[in-house]
Amino acid sequence: MLRLVLLVVFIVFPLLEIALLVKLGGVLGFWPSLGLVIAAAIAGTTILQRQGFAVLQRSQEAIAEGHPPIEPVLDGLFLLIAGMLLITPGLITDFFGLLLLVPPVRMAIAKWALRRVLSGATVTGGVATHQSETKRRGSENENRSGAGRSGARRPAAHSEPPIIEGEFERVEEPPETARSPRSKQSPS
């Protein structure tokens, strides 16, 4: 399947583009055909510049309102694809680029793509607490040593705070605060 897709994208599709450009050149002439290709590239570049900032602004507004910026990001993604298709020389890519510039078409394709992506996705989440970490570590130890059947007690979950794992790096710490508190105390 992948070979077929690669064959179409890298061999058949460019050949179709060349054939259509040659045919258009035969009908309109060389210079008008070249002018259309250049005009489409200029339009694609302009769209990429203007819409990039607009998408960023709409995303920030959505975040400020407390909404996830899914719609502005998808809209921007498809506008980016439209601009790229318009920049690419060829009539087929220009047609699909122009099609993506129509907002209802772009939104319909974006919704279809989002449904398609989400249909195959599995979203899971959870919070690790001291109890769940202790249980996990205890069960690992039980499996290794077989000592889990002895009825060893585990700490109560309600008395332990949640564990938050992470890494940190100290940046520009003055030499005085870098010393340990014991080095500042005088011996008694």
Salt bridges, closest charged atoms under 4 A:
GLU65 OE1 - HIS67 NE2 3.95
ASP75 OD2 - ARG58 NH2 2.78
ASP75 OD1 - ARG106 NE 2.46
GLU133 OE1 - ARG136 NH2 2.98
GLU133 OE1 - ARG137 NH2 3.42
GLU140 OE2 - ARG136 NH1 2.73
GLU140 OE1 - ARG144 NH2 3.82
GLU142 OE2 - ARG154 NH2 2.42
GLU160 OE1 - HIS130 NE2 3.79
GLU173 OE1 - ARG170 NH1 2.94
